Amino acid sequence: MKTIDGITIDREFKNLIPTISDEERKQLEDNIVEFGGARDPLVVWRNDDRDILIDGHNRYEICTRLDLPYEVEALEFGSRDEAADWIDRNQLGRRNLSKQDYKLLLGRRYNRAKKSEGAPKGNANAATKQPGQNAPVERTSEKLAREHGVDEKTVRRAGK
């Protein structure tokens, strides 16, 4: 991790974000210059006394290199996994994702959700139960499939 102007760049979080093409980077830089700074705020995780960048790595690099202004929005998360899941959810909503990047992000969300729900090994797609209920409510893959408008088999395959 390195800190620049009070913002900490966490290598693990930065590596979660798919790399943009040279053409996309040039277009982003042109847009930032034309606007006179970053139009959208950088997003940081305020963790203890640090602001860890979780969205806006390219905007941040361009703005700091060209000495252009940017705003910062701070979010709170209970853990690194929660912050990582936010990053993946946010990236899944972007238009510039290749099919491969989309599957990677979806698979990471699925695997992280299974881990957090504590599903027993060998039954990784176990359905979650609501307190006081006997019947399963919804499988992790079904929940994510519904959120992202895909088939649950797509979610399970992405997790592999």
Secondary structure, DSSP 8 states (H G I E B T S, - for coil): -EEETTEEE-HHHHHHS----HHHHHHHHHHHHHHTS-SS-EEEEEETTEEEEEE-HHHHHHHHHHT----EEEE--SSHHHHHHHHHHHHHT-TT--HHHHHHHHHHHHHHHHHHHT--TT-TT-EE--TT-SS--EEHHHHHHHHHTS-HHHHHHHH-
